């Protein structure tokens, strides 16, 4: 394992897919029950160390 990060809230949240991006980071598709109407979908862009991209 190179790194591990946790995003989300206190309910059930989980990544469904992780794919590399051309800049060396990753795009993460995730489901969240912690935010929105429950069962919403997130798209996260993170860098090569798992930090949220700005």
N, CA, C and O atoms as CSV, one atom per row, in Angstrom:
chain,resi,resn,atom,element,x,y,z
A,1,UNK,N,N,0.840,-1.166,0.000
A,1,UNK,CA,C,0.000,0.000,0.000
A,1,UNK,C,C,0.891,1.236,0.000
A,1,UNK,O,O,1.856,1.326,0.759
A,2,UNK,N,N,0.551,2.179,-0.859
A,2,UNK,CA,C,1.318,3.421,-0.949
A,2,UNK,C,C,0.764,4.491,-0.019
A,2,UNK,O,O,1.531,5.242,0.585
A,3,UNK,N,N,-0.557,4.568,0.104
A,3,UNK,CA,C,-1.208,5.526,1.004
A,3,UNK,C,C,-2.641,5.096,1.229
A,3,UNK,O,O,-3.192,4.277,0.493
A,4,UNK,N,N,-3.230,5.670,2.263
A,4,UNK,CA,C,-4.633,5.417,2.583
A,4,UNK,C,C,-5.248,6.710,3.093
A,4,UNK,O,O,-4.650,7.397,3.922
A,5,UNK,N,N,-6.429,7.045,2.610
A,5,UNK,CA,C,-7.126,8.256,3.020
A,5,UNK,C,C,-8.575,7.920,3.306
A,5,UNK,O,O,-9.127,6.968,2.753
A,6,UNK,N,N,-9.186,8.710,4.177
A,6,UNK,CA,C,-10.601,8.552,4.489
A,6,UNK,C,C,-11.315,9.859,4.206
A,6,UNK,O,O,-10.888,10.918,4.667
A,7,UNK,N,N,-12.407,9.787,3.446
A,7,UNK,CA,C,-13.248,10.927,3.139
A,7,UNK,C,C,-14.668,10.528,3.492
A,7,UNK,O,O,-15.002,9.343,3.480
A,8,UNK,N,N,-15.496,11.494,3.802
A,8,UNK,CA,C,-16.890,11.194,4.077
A,8,UNK,C,C,-17.282,11.617,5.467
A,8,UNK,O,O,-16.614,12.432,6.104
A,9,UNK,N,N,-18.371,11.053,5.925
A,9,UNK,CA,C,-18.915,11.437,7.220
A,9,UNK,C,C,-19.069,10.243,8.138
A,9,UNK,O,O,-18.309,9.277,8.064
A,10,UNK,N,N,-20.067,10.327,9.005
A,10,UNK,CA,C,-20.225,9.308,10.048
A,10,UNK,C,C,-21.054,8.104,9.610
A,10,UNK,O,O,-21.093,7.093,10.312
A,11,UNK,N,N,-21.716,8.200,8.461
A,11,UNK,CA,C,-22.512,7.064,7.975
A,11,UNK,C,C,-21.703,6.264,6.962
A,11,UNK,O,O,-20.487,6.426,6.863
A,12,UNK,N,N,-22.363,5.422,6.228
A,12,UNK,CA,C,-21.688,4.535,5.283
A,12,UNK,C,C,-21.320,5.281,4.002
A,12,UNK,O,O,-22.200,5.728,3.267
A,13,UNK,N,N,-20.044,5.413,3.740
A,13,UNK,CA,C,-19.518,6.028,2.523
A,13,UNK,C,C,-18.462,5.087,1.964
A,13,UNK,O,O,-17.699,4.500,2.731
A,14,UNK,N,N,-18.400,4.929,0.652
A,14,UNK,CA,C,-17.389,4.036,0.116
A,14,UNK,C,C,-17.108,4.265,-1.350
A,14,UNK,O,O,-18.005,4.589,-2.128
A,15,UNK,N,N,-15.851,4.092,-1.719
A,15,UNK,CA,C,-15.427,4.217,-3.111
A,15,UNK,C,C,-15.970,3.040,-3.911
A,15,UNK,O,O,-15.987,1.905,-3.436
A,16,UNK,N,N,-16.406,3.325,-5.116
A,16,UNK,CA,C,-16.891,2.292,-6.029
A,16,UNK,C,C,-15.919,2.069,-7.173
A,16,UNK,O,O,-15.875,0.986,-7.756
A,17,UNK,N,N,-15.141,3.094,-7.494
A,17,UNK,CA,C,-14.131,2.959,-8.542
A,17,UNK,C,C,-13.026,3.977,-8.323
A,17,UNK,O,O,-13.260,5.072,-7.811
A,18,UNK,N,N,-11.825,3.600,-8.717
A,18,UNK,CA,C,-10.652,4.480,-8.650
A,18,UNK,C,C,-9.887,4.277,-9.947
A,18,UNK,O,O,-9.528,3.152,-10.295
A,19,UNK,N,N,-9.637,5.369,-10.663
A,19,UNK,CA,C,-8.914,5.284,-11.927
A,19,UNK,C,C,-7.813,6.330,-11.968
A,19,UNK,O,O,-7.990,7.439,-11.465
A,20,UNK,N,N,-6.667,5.982,-12.570
A,20,UNK,CA,C,-5.577,6.950,-12.695
A,20,UNK,C,C,-5.938,8.045,-13.696
A,20,UNK,O,O,-6.706,7.820,-14.631
A,21,UNK,N,N,-5.373,9.232,-13.484
A,21,UNK,CA,C,-5.550,10.348,-14.396
A,21,UNK,C,C,-4.212,10.675,-15.048
A,21,UNK,O,O,-3.169,10.304,-14.509
A,22,UNK,N,N,-4.208,11.358,-16.193
A,22,UNK,CA,C,-2.959,11.650,-16.907
A,22,UNK,C,C,-1.926,12.424,-16.087
A,22,UNK,O,O,-0.730,12.328,-16.362
A,23,UNK,N,N,-2.368,13.192,-15.081
A,23,UNK,CA,C,-1.433,13.991,-14.284
A,23,UNK,C,C,-0.821,13.216,-13.122
A,23,UNK,O,O,-0.112,13.796,-12.300
A,24,UNK,N,N,-1.086,11.917,-13.045
A,24,UNK,CA,C,-0.500,11.095,-11.979
A,24,UNK,C,C,-1.387,10.940,-10.761
A,24,UNK,O,O,-1.038,10.216,-9.829
A,25,UNK,N,N,-2.535,11.613,-10.755
A,25,UNK,CA,C,-3.466,11.495,-9.645
A,25,UNK,C,C,-4.508,10.429,-9.917
A,25,UNK,O,O,-4.288,9.505,-10.700
A,26,UNK,N,N,-5.649,10.574,-9.256
A,26,UNK,CA,C,-6.722,9.592,-9.393
A,26,UNK,C,C,-8.073,10.282,-9.374
A,26,UNK,O,O,-8.240,11.334,-8.757
A,27,UNK,N,N,-9.024,9.683,-10.049
A,27,UNK,CA,C,-10.418,10.100,-9.982
A,27,UNK,C,C,-11.156,8.981,-9.242
A,27,UNK,O,O,-11.012,7.804,-9.572
A,28,UNK,N,N,-11.941,9.363,-8.247
A,28,UNK,CA,C,-12.605,8.388,-7.392
A,28,UNK,C,C,-14.113,8.585,-7.495
A,28,UNK,O,O,-14.616,9.692,-7.305
A,29,UNK,N,N,-14.820,7.523,-7.793
A,29,UNK,CA,C,-16.284,7.532,-7.764
A,29,UNK,C,C,-16.718,6.883,-6.461
A,29,UNK,O,O,-16.276,5.777,-6.147
A,30,UNK,N,N,-17.571,7.546,-5.701
A,30,UNK,CA,C,-17.944,7.032,-4.384
A,30,UNK,C,C,-19.418,7.272,-4.090
A,30,UNK,O,O,-20.029,8.200,-4.621
A,31,UNK,N,N,-19.977,6.425,-3.239
A,31,UNK,CA,C,-21.355,6.569,-2.772
A,31,UNK,C,C,-21.317,7.077,-1.341
A,31,UNK,O,O,-20.470,6.654,-0.555
A,32,UNK,N,N,-22.234,7.987,-0.995
A,32,UNK,CA,C,-22.284,8.511,0.372
A,32,UNK,C,C,-23.697,8.459,0.934
A,32,UNK,O,O,-24.661,8.819,0.258
A,33,UNK,N,N,-23.806,8.015,2.152
A,33,UNK,CA,C,-25.054,8.119,2.910
A,33,UNK,C,C,-24.958,9.255,3.926
A,33,UNK,O,O,-25.954,9.608,4.558
A,34,UNK,N,N,-23.768,9.826,4.085
A,34,UNK,CA,C,-23.538,10.873,5.082
A,34,UNK,C,C,-24.004,12.247,4.632
A,34,UNK,O,O,-24.308,13.099,5.468
A,35,UNK,N,N,-24.064,12.478,3.329
A,35,UNK,CA,C,-24.375,13.798,2.814
A,35,UNK,C,C,-25.473,13.710,1.769
A,35,UNK,O,O,-25.721,12.639,1.217
A,36,UNK,N,N,-26.126,14.819,1.497
A,36,UNK,CA,C,-27.171,14.863,0.483
A,36,UNK,C,C,-28.425,14.141,0.943
A,36,UNK,O,O,-28.795,14.197,2.115
A,37,UNK,N,N,-29.069,13.467,0.012
A,37,UNK,CA,C,-30.321,12.776,0.293
A,37,UNK,C,C,-30.121,11.317,0.676
A,37,UNK,O,O,-31.096,10.575,0.793
A,38,UNK,N,N,-28.895,10.899,0.872
A,38,UNK,CA,C,-28.610,9.498,1.166
A,38,UNK,C,C,-28.510,8.720,-0.125
A,38,UNK,O,O,-29.422,8.756,-0.952
A,39,UNK,N,N,-27.421,8.026,-0.301
A,39,UNK,CA,C,-27.208,7.288,-1.536
A,39,UNK,C,C,-26.726,8.150,-2.683
A,39,UNK,O,O,-26.728,7.703,-3.830
A,40,UNK,N,N,-26.310,9.382,-2.401
A,40,UNK,CA,C,-25.778,10.257,-3.443
A,40,UNK,C,C,-24.414,9.757,-3.889
A,40,UNK,O,O,-23.766,8.973,-3.197
A,41,UNK,N,N,-23.988,10.227,-5.062
A,41,UNK,CA,C,-22.713,9.808,-5.635
A,41,UNK,C,C,-21.743,10.978,-5.631
A,41,UNK,O,O,-22.126,12.106,-5.943
A,42,UNK,N,N,-20.497,10.720,-5.282
A,42,UNK,CA,C,-19.436,11.724,-5.279
A,42,UNK,C,C,-18.429,11.409,-6.375
A,42,UNK,O,O,-18.211,10.247,-6.718
A,43,UNK,N,N,-17.824,12.443,-6.915
A,43,UNK,CA,C,-16.641,12.321,-7.769
A,43,UNK,C,C,-15.552,13.126,-7.078
A,43,UNK,O,O,-15.699,14.330,-6.871
A,44,UNK,N,N,-14.459,12.461,-6.723
A,44,UNK,CA,C,-13.331,13.127,-6.067
A,44,UNK,C,C,-12.118,13.074,-6.986
A,44,UNK,O,O,-11.877,12.059,-7.640
A,45,UNK,N,N,-11.360,14.153,-7.040
A,45,UNK,CA,C,-10.075,14.178,-7.741
A,45,UNK,C,C,-9.009,14.313,-6.674
A,45,UNK,O,O,-9.022,15.261,-5.888
A,46,UNK,N,N,-8.081,13.361,-6.645
A,46,UNK,CA,C,-7.007,13.393,-5.659
A,46,UNK,C,C,-5.660,13.341,-6.368
A,46,UNK,O,O,-5.558,12.875,-7.503
A,47,UNK,N,N,-4.629,13.827,-5.681
A,47,UNK,CA,C,-3.291,13.796,-6.264
A,47,UNK,C,C,-2.642,12.433,-6.031
A,47,UNK,O,O,-3.302,11.506,-5.564
A,48,UNK,N,N,-1.374,12.309,-6.348
A,48,UNK,CA,C,-0.682,11.019,-6.254
A,48,UNK,C,C,-0.477,10.547,-4.815
A,48,UNK,O,O,-0.052,9.411,-4.602
A,49,UNK,N,N,-0.767,11.388,-3.826
A,49,UNK,CA,C,-0.682,10.981,-2.423
A,49,UNK,C,C,-2.057,10.929,-1.759
A,49,UNK,O,O,-2.157,10.794,-0.539
A,50,UNK,N,N,-3.115,11.038,-2.562
A,50,UNK,CA,C,-4.467,10.920,-2.044
A,50,UNK,C,C,-5.052,12.184,-1.468
A,50,UNK,O,O,-6.129,12.148,-0.873
A,51,UNK,N,N,-4.368,13.305,-1.631
A,51,UNK,CA,C,-4.899,14.590,-1.133
A,51,UNK,C,C,-5.882,15.149,-2.147
A,51,UNK,O,O,-5.653,15.066,-3.354
A,52,UNK,N,N,-6.983,15.722,-1.656
A,52,UNK,CA,C,-7.966,16.315,-2.557
A,52,UNK,C,C,-7.309,17.379,-3.423
A,52,UNK,O,O,-6.578,18.235,-2.923
A,53,UNK,N,N,-7.571,17.321,-4.708
A,53,UNK,CA,C,-7.012,18.293,-5.654
A,53,UNK,C,C,-7.732,19.633,-5.471
A,53,UNK,O,O,-8.926,19.673,-5.174
A,54,UNK,N,N,-7.005,20.699,-5.649
A,54,UNK,CA,C,-7.603,22.046,-5.523
A,54,UNK,C,C,-7.942,22.587,-6.876
A,54,UNK,O,O,-8.452,23.702,-6.985
